[in-house]
Amino acid sequence: MSTSRLVTIKQATVLRSLGFNEDTTRYAYRISSEHPFKLMYQKHIVRVAPHWRNQLVLPIPTVDEAIDWIRRKFDVVIYNTAAPWVDPVENRIKYGFRVKYCCVRHGWNYREMLERSAWSADCYAAKRTAIWISIRYILKTKKDDRRRKHRSNRKVSIRCKKS
């Protein structure tokens, strides 16, 4: 499989920080924390000990594996914006994807449209762009949740001090 179907090493690093820890057939490894990651391929899925993953080994999922994991873990769905079409100027097929948050807890009608990836002649490049959109949204919501939690803890502690 070519590297065009894989997420970038930067995306894989952010996905790992979000909790991606699944077995894949591709890994990036480094000799020490000062060295950059280098891609490594395996013919079969290799199970790597968790302590190695945290330091020197980084699982590199395919674009489709990452999209599926983001959907299962965070309820952020990446889907085709519209059917692929042929650009009359470039005479190439163009692909586009949209990112949507669907809140399972609030019911079927709670959906939030996030962004749309630009139309691209490379299907996997358009998917990687959509993955970045979803990652930015997930990181933003996590940051907002921490901020809200911090504010609510602060109000409780202030109330406790006054009594």
URPEWO-V201256 format. One record per pair of residues at least 24 apart in sequence whose ideal C-beta (glycine too) atoms are under 7 Angstrom apart, sorted by the first residue. I is the first residue (numbers start at 1). J is the second residue. Records with the same first field share a line. If there is no record, write none. Layout:
BEGIN
I: J ; J
END
This chain:
BEGIN
3: 39
4: 124
5: 62 ; 63 ; 124
6: 60 ; 62 ; 63
7: 60 ; 61 ; 63 ; 66 ; 128 ; 131
8: 128
9: 37
11: 128 ; 131 ; 135
12: 58 ; 59 ; 60 ; 61
13: 58
14: 135
15: 66
16: 58
18: 138
19: 73
20: 59 ; 61 ; 69
21: 53
22: 59 ; 69
23: 47
24: 59 ; 60 ; 61 ; 65
26: 60
27: 57 ; 58 ; 59 ; 60
28: 58 ; 60
29: 56 ; 57
30: 56
63: 124 ; 127 ; 128 ; 131
66: 131
67: 127 ; 131
70: 134
74: 138
75: 101 ; 102 ; 103 ; 104
76: 101 ; 134 ; 137 ; 138
77: 102
78: 127 ; 130 ; 134
81: 116
92: 121
93: 121
94: 119 ; 120 ; 121
95: 119 ; 120 ; 123 ; 126
96: 126
97: 126 ; 127 ; 130
99: 130 ; 133 ; 134
101: 137
END
